[in-house]
Amino acid sequence: MSSTRTRAALRTSARVSAELLLILLLLAVALWLLGRTWSVVWPLVIGLLLTTLTWPPTRFLLRRGWGPALAASTVTVLSLLVAAGVVALIAVPVASQSGDLTDGVIDGVQKVREWAAGPPLNIGDAQIDKAFDTAVSRAQDGLGSMVGAVVTGVSTVVNGLVTAVLAVFLMFFFLKDGPRFLPWLARQLPGRLATDVPTVAARSWDTLGSFVRSQAAVGLIDAVLIGLGLWILGVPLVLPLAVLTFVSAFVPIIGAFFAGFVAVLIALVSNGLMDALIVLAIIVVVQQLEGNVFQPMIQSRGLGLHAAVILLAVTLGGSLAGIVGSLLAVPVAALIAVIWGYVREQLQEPPQDPDTDEPESGVAAPS
């Protein structure tokens, strides 16, 4: 290899490395700005996701001659009523059977204690009492930390309520003024950006809608399968638990854990330990099917992403930003794919007309 080629290769490698470092620096700055403005960005994201769910009925009303403000107001109010109905569907049956559930919890704890005292564990009452006293002592020692956690939890709840209210207002404005946004955006941008940015925005909107619909489909499958298993076993509160499973599907990891914990607990206090273990097995199987079969297949069809890409995106998002990262990983990956696809379309050379390659009349083609 000549020295000239070596120096050229080193210069090319250095230039590419510098460009990659610059891109990484820009990404770091963008992520830092995103973190600083997260209190505004998060309600905006939630509002957009809610809008994708409520836009079809709004569009239906608009096509029937309703005004934008009236259609958006009607759909927003109906959405809030549906959300309140879902909460009532879960809370009312649970509250009506709270006494039985409390007694069942006590009986369930006693059954677990008796099971632990028998073979093969053979844990005596003295050991159980000692473990209980140790747990109480540790809880008392950590009282200050617990109080701090409660204060933090209250602050989190307040922030969540503020975010929810702001997201609902943003959803209303998106529904009311959404169709006018892209024409307005095109008028504000110069040159070619007036065409490129609205086109990418329209494709991104379709992708977000596909993501929310696919997530709803996955949640419905989970709710039906788990609800069917609970019904076969005769576990009470089947409908509230199925609704809770469906709603929890929109919150990765924690949502599935919470819904599964509630289902197993109710099965334990109402049907006993064996049925509770069966319910736990059903939930684990369904969650594995969801994570490895249903979700990748449905989302890969709706988003145009390979199932492996979706699995890797969820894993990466969860490792980088926890629950929120897992929730946003798939739509972010899909939006990146949309942008990359559009850029690739613009950079692709148009196919050449074969007639242009033919030699002019009377001129011999080169042999």
N, C-alpha and C positions, 0 to 999 in steps of 0.2 A: 504494500500500500504506500503510495507516495505521500510525502509530507504535505503537499498542497491539499490533497483530499482529506488528510487527517485534520488539518487546520479548518477546512471548510465544515467538516462534520462536527468539530468541537464548537465552532461558532454557531452552527445551527442548533446544537444541543443547548448551548448557553442561552440563545434567544428564546427557544421553546421553554426552558426552565424559568426564565425571567417572566415570560408571559403567563405561565401557570402560577407563579408566585403572585403576580399582580391580580389574577383572577381570584385566587384564594384570599388575598387581602381585601378585595372588593366584597367577597362573600362574607368575610368576617365583619366588615363594617355594616353590611346589610343586616346580618343577624343581630349585631349590637343595636342598631336602630330599631329593629323589630322588637327586641326585648325592652327597649326604653318606651316604646309606644304600644306595648302589648295590651294595656288597659283599654285602648281604643280599637286595636286590631281584633281582639278576641270577640267583642260584641259584634263587630262587622262580619266576622267569619260566621258566627252563629246566625246572624240575621240573613246572610246569603244562603246558608243551608236550609233555614226555615222557609225562605222564599222559594227555593226549588220545590219544596213540598206543596206550598200553597199557591204557586203560580198557575197550575192547570185549572183549578176552579175559577181563579180570577180571570184567566183568559177566556173561559167559557162564558162568564158574565159579560165581559167586554164585547164578545162577538154577538151577544144578545142585545146590544145597545145600551148597556149600563155605562154610566160615567166612571172614569178611573177612580175618583175619590170614593164614590158609593160602592163600587165593586171591591176596592181594597179594604174599606171599612167593614163591609159585610163579611168578607173572608177572614179578616183579622178577628172579629168578634166570634165568629163560628169556630175558629181555631182555638181561641181561648176557652170557649165552652166545651169543646171536645177534650182539651187538656184537663179542664176541671172535672169532666165526667170520668176520664180515665183515673184520675186521682181518687175520686169518690168510689169508683168501682173497686179499687184496691183497698181503700181505707175503711169503708163502711162494713164490709163483711169481716175484716180483721178486727175492727172495734167491737162488733156485735159478739164475736167469739173470743174476746180478749180474756175473759174469765176462764173459759175452758183451756185456752192456750197456756195461761199462767199455771193452772193446775197440772197441765200436761208437761210443762217444762220441769216442774218439781218432780213429777213421777219419772220423767226421762232421766233427770240427774240421778235419782235414786236407782234406776235400772242400770245406768252406766256404772254406778258405784258397786252394785251387787255383781255386775259382770266382771269388774276389775278385781273383786275379792275372790272370784272363783278361778279355776284353772283355765289357761296356763299361767296367768299373771300372778294370782295368789297374793294380791296386795291387801294387807290387813287394814283395819280401820285406823289403827295408830299411825300407819304410814300416810294414809289419806289425810288424817287430821293434821299431821305434821306438815305435809305439803300445802294444805290449806292455810295453816298458820304462817308458813313461810311466804306464801303469796300475799296474804294480808299485810305482813310486815313490810314486804317490798313495796306494796302499794302505798302504805303510810309513809315510807321513806321517800317515795317519789311524788308526794302530794304536791310539792311546788311545781314540779314538771307537769303534773296532770292539770293543775290550774292554768299554767301557761298554755298547755295544749287546748284546754277548753276555750280560753280567750282567743287563741288563734283560730279555733274552729268556728267560733261565733263571727269573727272577722271574715272568715272564708264564706260563711253562709250569707252575710250581708253583701259581700262583694258579688256572690253568685246571684243574689236577688237583683242587685243593680245591673249586672250584666244581662240578666234575663229581661228586665224591663226595657233596657236600651235596645236589646236585640229585637224585641217585639215592635218598638217604634221604628227601627230601621227596616224591619220587614214590611211594615205598612207603607213607608215611603218608597221602598223598592217596588212593591206591587203597584203603587199609584203612578210612579214616574219611570218605571223600568223601561217601557217601550220607547221613551223619548231620550234615554240615556245615550245609546249608540249614535244616533244622528247628532246629538249635541256634542259628543266626544269627537266625532269626525270633523265638525266645524271648528273645533279648538286646535286641532293638530295641523302642522304644516306638511306640505308635500306628500310624499308617499306614506308617511305615518298616518295620514287621514284614512287610508285604506287598510294598512296592515294592522294597526292596533284594534279598530273595531272588528275586523275579521277574527283575530285571535281571541278577543273578548267574547264574541258570539260562540265560537267553538268551545271556549273554556266554560261558558255558561251551560252549554249542552252536556259537557263532561261532568260538571257538578251535579246536574240533574240526574244523570245516569248513575252517579255514585250513590246519591241518596236513595234512589229507587231500588238499586241493587242491595243496599244495606237494609232497607225495609223488607225486601224479599227474604233475605237471610234471617232477619228477626222473626218474620212470620213462620218460616220453616222451623226455627228453634221453638217458638211458642206452641206450634201444633204438635211437634214430636214430644216435647216435654209434657205439655198438657195432656196428651193422650196417655203417656205413661202414668201420670198422676191419677188420671181418671180410672185406668185399669186397676190400679192398686187401691182405689177408694180413698185417696187422700182428700181432705176437705179443701175448700177455697181454690178449686182447680182454675176457675175463670180468672180470679185476681192474679194468681200465680202465672198464668199464661200471658196475661196483659203485662205483668211486670217483666217477664222474660222478653217480650217483644220490645218494650221500651228500653230495657237495659242493653239490647243489642247495639244501640247507637253509642254506647259508652264502652270502649274496649276494656278488657281485663277486669276492671273493677265492677262493671255492670254485670258481667257473667258471674263473677264471684259472688256478688251480693244477691242476685236472683237465685243462684244455686244454694246459697247458704239459707235463705228464707225457705225455699222448698224443702230442703233436708230437715230443717228445724221443725217445720209444721208436720212433716211425715213422722218425725221422731216422737213428737208430743201427742200425735193422734193415733198412729198405727203401730208404733213400737220401733225397736232398734233394727230389726230385720228389714222392714219396709223402708226405713230411712237409708240403710245401706244400698238397697235396690235403687232408690231414687238417686242417690249419689252416683251409682254406676251409670244410670240412664243419662244423667246430666253430663258426666265425664265423656261418655260415648258421643252424645250429641254435640258437645263442644269440640271434640276432636274432629267429628265430621264437618262441623261448621268451619273450623280453622283450616283444615287441610283439604276439604273437598268442595263444600257448598260455596263458601265465600270466594276462594280463588276462581272457581268456574264461573259463577254468576258475574263477579266483578270483572273478570278478564273479558267476558263477552261484551259487557256494557261499556267498559272503559278502553277496550282495545289494548290491554296490557296482558302479558303472559302471566300465568298463575305464579310462576317462580318469582317474577318481578314484584308481584303484590306481597308475597310472603317476605321477601327481602326488605321491601319498603316498610312493612309493619314492624319487622324486627329492628331495623335501623331507626325508625321514628321512635319506637319505645325506648331504645337505648339512649337516644339523644335527648328526648323531652318527655319521657314517661308516658302518662295516659294521654295527654294532649298530643304528643308526638305520634302515638299509635292511632289516634282518631284522625289526624290530619295527614298521615303518611301517604295513604292511598290517593286521596284527591290531589295532593301536591305532586306525587309522581305522575298522575294522569295529566295534570296541567303542564308539567315539564315536557311530557311526551307530546302534548298538543303544540306547544311552542316549538319544539324541535322539529316536529313534522311540518309545520308551516315554514320554518326557516329552510328546511331541506327542499320543500317545494319551490321556494323562491330561488334557491341556488342551483337547482337542477336546470341543465340546459334543455331548451325545447328540442324536440325531435326534428331532425333535418328532413326536408322534403327530398325524396330520392331523385326527383326530376332535376334538382339544382346541381346534382353531382354528374349529370350526363354532359358530355362534351358538346360544344356548339356544332351546328350543322356544317359539314364540310371539313371539320378538323378531326384528324385521326386521334383516337385515344392512345395514350402511351402504352406500349406493350410491357 
